[in-house]
Amino acid sequence: DGPGNRAFRASSAVTRAEAAAMADRALSLADDGRVMAFADSDSLPDWARQSVVNCAAAGILPVSGNAVRGADALTREEAALMLYGMMTHGED
């Protein structure tokens, strides 16, 4: 949903929650109303909650332990893992 006011923030890091929202939208992941309880679920923005759940359930968003760390910047390693997960999603 972005920062609002038509701002783009091109030089800002992408957060893990933002990356999940982009991946979810790009893949049109199934939203079956699933709820996953992460230790830090309350810190996720409302607009990203279901996308985080969808991406975590699909194995696209790397989750360490029981924390999503949605406000953390996406690392290059995590971005590579997400891209690989997106490219191979649905291959069973």
C-alpha positions as CSV (number, residue, x, y, z in Angstrom):
1,D,0.0,0.0,0.0
2,G,3.0,2.2,0.2
3,P,3.8,5.2,2.4
4,G,0.9,7.3,1.0
5,N,0.8,10.8,-0.4
6,R,2.1,9.5,-3.7
7,A,5.5,9.0,-2.2
8,F,7.7,6.2,-3.6
9,R,10.8,6.1,-1.2
10,A,13.1,4.7,-3.9
11,S,16.1,4.9,-1.6
12,S,14.5,3.1,1.3
13,A,15.0,-0.5,2.1
14,V,12.1,-2.9,1.4
15,T,10.8,-4.5,4.5
16,R,10.0,-8.2,4.9
17,A,6.3,-7.3,5.1
18,E,6.4,-5.2,1.9
19,A,8.2,-8.0,0.1
20,A,5.6,-10.5,1.2
21,A,2.8,-8.2,0.0
22,M,4.5,-7.9,-3.4
23,A,5.1,-11.6,-3.7
24,D,1.6,-12.4,-2.7
25,R,0.1,-10.0,-5.2
26,A,2.5,-11.2,-8.0
27,L,1.6,-14.8,-7.5
28,S,-2.1,-14.3,-6.6
29,L,-1.6,-16.7,-3.7
30,A,-4.7,-18.4,-2.3
31,D,-6.2,-16.5,0.5
32,D,-8.1,-19.2,2.4
33,G,-8.5,-17.2,5.6
34,R,-5.6,-19.2,7.2
35,V,-4.3,-17.7,10.4
36,M,-0.7,-18.4,11.6
37,A,0.3,-17.3,15.0
38,F,3.8,-15.8,14.9
39,A,5.4,-14.4,18.0
40,D,5.5,-10.9,16.4
41,S,2.1,-11.0,14.6
42,D,0.9,-8.0,16.5
43,S,3.7,-5.8,15.0
44,L,2.6,-6.5,11.4
45,P,0.8,-3.8,9.5
46,D,-2.9,-4.7,8.9
47,W,-2.4,-4.5,5.1
48,A,0.4,-7.0,5.2
49,R,-0.9,-9.6,7.6
50,Q,-2.6,-12.0,5.2
51,S,0.2,-11.6,2.6
52,V,2.7,-12.7,5.3
53,V,0.6,-15.7,6.2
54,N,0.1,-16.6,2.5
55,C,3.8,-16.3,1.7
56,A,4.9,-18.2,4.9
57,A,2.4,-21.0,4.2
58,A,3.7,-21.3,0.6
59,G,7.3,-21.4,1.8
60,I,8.2,-18.2,0.0
61,L,8.8,-16.0,3.0
62,P,11.7,-17.2,5.2
63,V,10.6,-17.4,8.8
64,S,13.2,-18.0,11.5
65,G,11.9,-19.6,14.7
66,N,8.4,-18.3,15.2
67,A,9.1,-14.7,14.2
68,V,8.3,-12.9,10.9
69,R,10.3,-9.7,11.6
70,G,8.0,-7.8,9.2
71,A,9.6,-4.4,9.9
72,D,13.1,-5.6,9.3
73,A,14.8,-4.8,6.0
74,L,14.8,-7.7,3.5
75,T,18.3,-8.9,3.1
76,R,19.9,-10.0,-0.2
77,E,19.9,-13.6,0.9
78,E,16.2,-13.4,1.9
79,A,15.4,-11.7,-1.5
80,A,17.1,-14.5,-3.3
81,L,15.3,-17.2,-1.3
82,M,12.0,-15.4,-2.0
83,L,12.6,-15.1,-5.7
84,Y,13.6,-18.8,-5.9
85,G,10.4,-19.7,-4.0
86,M,8.3,-17.6,-6.3
87,M,9.9,-19.1,-9.4
88,T,9.3,-22.7,-8.2
89,H,5.9,-22.1,-6.6
90,G,3.5,-24.7,-7.7
91,E,6.1,-27.1,-9.0
92,D,5.3,-30.3,-7.2
